[in-house]
Amino acid sequence: MAAPSQPHQATYDAIVIGAGIQGSFAAYHLAQRHRDTLLLEQFLLPHSRGSSHGQSRIIRSAYPRAPYTCMMPDSFRLWKRLEAEAAPSLYRWTGLVVLGPVGNPELEGCRRSLGANQVLDATVLAQHFPGLRLHAGEVAVWDGTGGVLFADRALRAVQDVFCRHGGTLRDGEKVLRIEPGAVLTVTTTAGVYRAPRLIITAGAWTGALVAQLGLCLPLKTLRINVCYWREKELGRPSPSRASPCFMALGLSRAPHGIYGLPALEYPGLVKVCYHHGSLADPEERDQTSLGAPRPDIALLSSFISNYLPGLDPWPAVVETCLYTNTPDEDFILDRHPKFSNIAPSTPDHPLLPAGHGFKLAPVVGKLLCELSLGEEPSHSMAPFAITRFPSVLQAAL
């Protein structure tokens, strides 16, 4: 009989828990700075249990909030650097239109973030993109930098480059225990690892991990339906531009938070989703109640009838994704209030139009790397401080 395998034991310069897009970029930046880094993932890769799977995500410059507007040029630059290192194309330009009522504050914020008057009325929009329809009192803002990130390909690329720079990626290892100290100890189902710094980017599992470190973060995990809708006329000649990505802000005939991407994943199927969902336990992600009402799909069907009449008003494919949100819809990027060598990060998908966790991952990973190394952050961290939430520290501390 073979002897039982011994648990792995090793010491690193840094450990990152969670190999989604943000954790993988944090590990990538640490390896770029010649830190011996361990990246841990509880599931076997690739997997669809978290928030970073899937073939496509929107990338854009248009933002209603200044902190993210300031981050996006850096994010575009870092995506281009990864693309150069990894060789495969990670981005396709499509442009993006932001739909909203005239004078909508968020729409105006997006327009200002682009630094130019890029407003399209219903007539101009129909000339360029006949698949999109506006109604009275509604306009669109054009973001010429917008496009599609190939998500699965990007996640593999950043992990591959991380490993090429000497990083260690261990999947299929669930973290059981974290013991803080000047040198932390992380115990998994397969090993015991030590390092002077730790970054936690575990998405929907972050709350449970940081609870053992005395943190009670106000996180909410949602299960989102990712829907694909069939084009009524396949192969129809394109207008002056190919179909763009879009997002909707406060339209009169649609709820806030609907977004869409052109038919790039499945032939003839356009991705249109509602950025809200039902509360979910991440351990029961794939469990659904048979026959349960899906009000989000009814909302999307109504939106498509009103704004995308070229699509069938019932989804052809429905997949799921987990979003982890904070109450104020901003990231948490900070050091632990008591253990400064621990940097928890969340969420993957703040509840903003079309979500921005993926597109900003290169910058988020860089900021987490800088925090863990004690460097001056390259962007203002004030909007993302953990202490903005009252009673974050449990009484046990």
Beta strands, then each sheet from edge to edge (+ up, - down):
strand 1: 8-11
strand 2: 14-17
strand 3: 37-40
strand 4: 56-59
strand 5: 91-93
strand 6: 96-101
strand 7: 119-120
strand 8: 138-143
strand 9: 147-150
strand 10: 168-170
strand 11: 175-179
strand 12: 184-188
strand 13: 191-195
strand 14: 198-200
strand 15: 220-230
strand 16: 245-248
strand 17: 258-266
strand 18: 269-274
strand 19: 278-279
strand 20: 317-325
strand 21: 332-333
strand 22: 342-346
sheet 1: 1+ 13+ 12- 11+
sheet 2: 10+ 3+ 2+ 14+ 22+ 21-
sheet 3: 4+ 9- 5+
sheet 4: 7+ 8- 6+ 16+ 17- 18+ 15- 19+
sheet 5: 7+ 8- 6+ 16+ 17- 18+ 15- 20+
end
